[in-house]
Amino acid sequence: MSATADLFEAPPPNKAKAFLRLVMIEHSVFALPFAYIAALTAMFLTDERVHWSTLLIVTVCMVGLRTFAMAANRIIDREIDARNPRTAGRELVTGAVSMRTAYTGSAIALVVFLGAAALLNPLCLALAPVAVVPMVVYPYGKRFTDFPHAILGLAQAMGPVGAWLAVTGSWSWDAVVLGLAVGIWIGGFDLIFGCQDVAADRAEGVRSVPARFGVAGALYGARACHVLTVLLLGWYAVLTDAGPAFWVGLLVVVCAFVYEHSIVKPGDLSRLNRAFFTTNGFVGVSLFVFALLDLVIRGLGV
């Protein structure tokens, strides 16, 4: 009987796959396109040539830091997640991922990030710890401020700035403008995402804009954020002398924002996931495609 039972035993869990589900690795699509826009623009302005090795290391940096940030977020928020019906199925809550695996995975991701930063240039390595701080502070933000979304935005804003630094080794205000656009964009859609947790957050004392000001207030705030995002992206285009293709991409982004805000309303959050995941993923990828096309038309070579 034992031998027969062994044939039907579930295979041992794949810790790596479970960890990747924990950190939602596929959501790297939100931040990576803007890092690529910054890096490729910097390469174009420097010598009009793509430096593939640098682009690869930038990718490793971005994925490593984001993986660390998500793992830290899940570790720090595990008790809050357990009390929220929406998040009670997360891997650390159910035990699909152990605390040991989460800590180990986050440590490896952090080492990968710091190692990749060291391969870029001394300034990137020196500033790498600065990029880590808001990643850790963000999950604690909901315990002491009604605006944790701003901390998330600050964390995400550093991606394009870091990518530009990786290419040039020097500071760029153009990259700062792009970073602000990204940070405000992500902060804005985090306002939308937080609307589904208003009841649970208020019950648990978790602080956020939706919990403090209500769903309608949060959605108005998200609209303001996305208007400002468009203005900053336009400013970035002017600063970098972007061509028509980039402006067409910006128009596509505007249409995506209009659609996003048309399907999420204070009294109807049924399509929130479509607005959050699908539309915002489309925003990043589509703008990257048009920005890349613009740079190629202007002379960026491989």
Secondary structure, 3 states (H helix, E strand, C coil): CHHHHHHCCCCCCCHHHHHHHHCCHHHHHHCHHHHHHHHHHHHHHHHCECCHHHHHHHHHHHHHHHHHHHHHHHHHCHHHHHHCCCCCCCHHHHCCCCHHHHHHHHHHHHHHHHHHHHHHCHHHHHHHHHHHHHHHHHHHHCCCCCCHHHHHHHHHHHHHHHHHHHHHCCCCHHHHHHHHHHHHHHHHHHHHHHHHHHHHHHHHCCCCHHHHHHHHHHHHHHHHHHHHHHHHHHHHHHHCCCCHHHHHHHHHHHHHHHHHHHHCECCECCCHHHHHHHHHHHHHHHHHHHHHHHHHHCCCEC
